[in-house]
Amino acid sequence: MLSVPPKGKVKEQTHWRAGWWDFYPFVEPKRPIQWSHSSVIFTAHASQPLVVARHISSSKQFILPSPSPILDSPLSYDPPIIILVAPGDDWLFAYFPRQDGDGTGCLWIRAARIDNWQIKECWNFPNGGGIVAGRWLSKQRDWIPGPSGLPIRMPPLGPKTPITHHCLLLVTQDYQVQLCYLRLYAPSVTFIKCSLKYPGIATENQPSNTERSEGSKASRLCVDAAVGLNYNESSVLIAMHSHCIPSLSAVPSHVEAMGHGVQDESTRHPNADLCNDWETWGEESSIELCEVQIEFNGTTMALATRPLSPPDQSDGKLSSLTFVAAPSEGAEEKGKLYLAATYLDFEDLTTTPTSQLVVFSLNRRPLSSGMDLSWACSRECARSFKQGVLAFVQPLTTANRSLIFAAVLDCSGTRKGSKQTAVGTIKVLNILDLTENEDWEQVPIRSPPEQIGREVPLSATISPNCKLLCTLSSSLWHSQIAIHALPKCRSTSGLTSDNPQFSLGLDLASAILGRRTVDDIVHMVSLQVLPIDEVVDVLNHALEVLDESNVSPRSTTWDILGAATGIYRSRAITVQNDAERNILNARWQAAHDMCSIAACNIAFEDCREGEAYDLDAVWQLIGLCRWVVEFFEKLMKECVLYSNLTHEDGGGASNSHPQTTNQTYPPILLNLAHPQATWNLFTILQHLKRFRTYLGSLSAGGENSRIARDALVDLVDCSGVDFEALYPVLEEIVQKSKTHDNRVCRKALASLQPPMTMCPQLAEAVQMLTQSSILNKSTLFINPFDLVDGITRLSVHNQRKGKDKDVVTKSTLSIHTSSVACLRCSGKSNLGSKSLSQEKSSFSWRTWENMWVSRCICGGLWTSSGL
């Protein structure tokens, strides 16, 4: 008899327990998830044949366009089971299986915006020959933190691709390997296909015979595979896992005709061996290996395969295969390659499974008589997980150790109200013995209370800088992703856990040198749990590492300023205190202004011809001059306001400065103290002065030239700043700023705040600017539009309001053409559109504009303005 619960609020269940069925999806095909080098996370739609993506800093999703076969029959296709993003983030491949026919593979190419993907080509894969795994081959070499505390460049990973930037290697269900590549300047993709079951070779543009009869009553279907690349190694290793299924010829026709009834006695004995074959149908516990060589004779590409001896078998169902590559100490030496296999044993399906991780080492061995194998696969170690279930394994690339991330999920636990609850742990294991590495901490995997015990994190991918982990839930109705922090190193180059910001600074410097996105690092540093002083230490250490590395031919200062723009702006959005928000907004705006001035300097240099400037770009340059004049006016206003505030607090003392008045300088005044910022400012003043002189010296020509000359003369001469008088004063300030120590300059640039040691020189600079004839304070502080009264003023105000500026060209943002938005600073630009005026502009100006087609001046990525 059921008892009736008492009246009142029912107490929420605090304990949860997972069943074996929650973990069974780990041994089935998993939903794909990829984290690109631009910090875009690509996943498959839960129920439709679509590729869904979103940037880590945005909550809005975008969908890649579907190829024509899927558009013609969308209900016939399943969601993609393979998504592969190229290392350069410019290509993407996805495979869509079809329920009643051939599957479709599609190749996209990315445009300037991260959400603008165009279909390059699509092709069919026969039923039973769909894609199960793949990997991009690339020429790119990563930078990672080195043991000495400086970034090091990794050796080449995988074989060389001489005639193309990227190659795509695909493994199909029918044990075929396909090499897909686009030759330089070729219109379409080229394919080479070769068998993985038997030794063979296939050449470009020549048909290959990949079919061979097995003479068996059962067919083996590859259901999972992994593609392994090694450092300084030309060979590619492929590990495969298969199912044995009955072929159509295995069942006699007269047996099929009898259906499921009682079989005739006369037919039992001749087909008795068929019953024995049934025992072998299903999943195979063995792993098959094959070596793949990509060859090039100077004209054509070729693909050669050589099957290898399989490794030892293990009990349980194979859950995943992961290759782990570790570089050697020598720059030219071949790296070490390992294969990590995860097994789940469900026993009799009455309890949660036990998991086991097995590691195999793959080493080359010299060829000898009677042996045709060049690789030896030996079992290195194994570890069983009695508590919890091993969910997934991801490689961790370091300079001197072979490590892996291992995520272990709990089988039961206790909910903690409405807060996120730990449902597992991420550990760092040594690949050689699978013991936990003591130099790395463990972090929990947390889940919202409504998902605990219901939606298990099934698939996972790691951010480009190995700082964050993105998991995909096992729900059948929607794709729920979650971001988790990865373990941090307790000791990096002698740095203890008391200063983890040094490790983040080293990671930031490595990402900048490797031209990777820093968005995952910015995401971690932007969290409010990290004090602002530690944020400054991260940026400061990154600057120090970049200065000591001395490997980049270009200045990395602007990369740090771009990262600082994203960090301080993100913190300003989430902070609760208004005073702190104003300070953070001033900091990121100061960093953004420095980047804008540097971009303007490049534009003037590109359009400069000796002492003259390209007149075809005169109006574009005047637009930059207008912004430069406005910036100088804003800077001078801050000098006047701060000078008045200092005199009031200091009792009118002319030599008072923040050391005696307890005042801090606004971040914008760093342009008058930091040597690189002051030189940047002085350079743009030189261009403004030279451009004004050049246009003023032109004889009266056409109407357009005369209007341009008058517009610039009025802009400069009618300003509240006398730029002729400012020139020698700013030149003197530049010379005095060079006396600051490099350590002080790095600290100032990281905090975007003049430190105490810069205050005397900065106070002197402010005094030089405010107590001279440089400024016309009435013109500087009184806007002409403020003098317009009545209805006229209201009309003018409404016209000026809402006219946004192009973050790159500094011109008025057109509302008639499409615009793009920066994911870092939210600035908008019309550079994505091809208007008639842009097509008729000068070549020098278009060259400068092309610098910012893919990235904003702050280094942020472009996206649709509505995303």
Buried (B, 14 or more C-beta within 10 A) or exposed (E): EEEEEEEEEEEEEEEBEBEBEBBBBBBEEBBBBBBBBBBBBBBBBBEBBBBBBBBBBBEEBBEBBBBEBBEEEEEBBBBBBBBBBBBBBBBBBBBBBBEEBBBBBBBBBBBBBBBBBEBBBBBEBEBEBBBBBBBBBBBBEBBBBBEEBBBBBBBBBBBEBEBBBBBBBBBBBBBBBBBBBBEEEEEEBBBBBBBBBEEBBBBBEEEBEBEEEEEEBBBBBBBBBBBBBBBBBEBBBBBBBBBBBBEEEBEEEEEEEEEEEEEEEEEEEEBEEBEEBEEEBEEBEEBBBBBBBBEBEEEBBBBBBBBBEEBEEBEBBBBBBBBBBBBBEEEEEBBBBBBBBBBBEBEEEEEBBBBBBBBBBBEBEEEEEEEEBEBEBEBBBBBBBEEBBBBBBBBBBBBEBBBBBBBBBBBEBEBEEEEBBBBBBBBBBBBBEBEEBEEBBEBBBBBBBEBBBEBBBBBBBBBBBBBBBBBBBBBEEEBBBBEBBBBBBBEBBEBEEEBBBBBBBBBBBBBBBBEBBBBBBBBBBBEEEBEBEBBBBBBBBBBBBBBEBEEBEEEBBBBBBBBBBBBBBBBBEEBEEEEBBEBBBBBBBBBBBBBBBBBBBBBBEBBBEEEBBBBBBBBBBBBBBBBBBBBBBBBBBBBBEBBEEBBEBBEEEEEBBBEBBEBBBBBBBBBBBBBBBBBBBBBBBBBBBBBBEBBEEBEEEEEEBEEBBEBBEEBBEEBBBBBEEBBEBBEEBBEBBEEBEEBBBBBBBBBBBBBEBBBEBBBBBBBBBBEEEBBBEEBBBEEEEEEBEEEEEEEEEEEEEEEEBBBBBBBEBBEEEEBBBBBBBEBBBBBBEEEEEBEEBBEBBBEBBEBBBBBBBBBBBBBBBEB
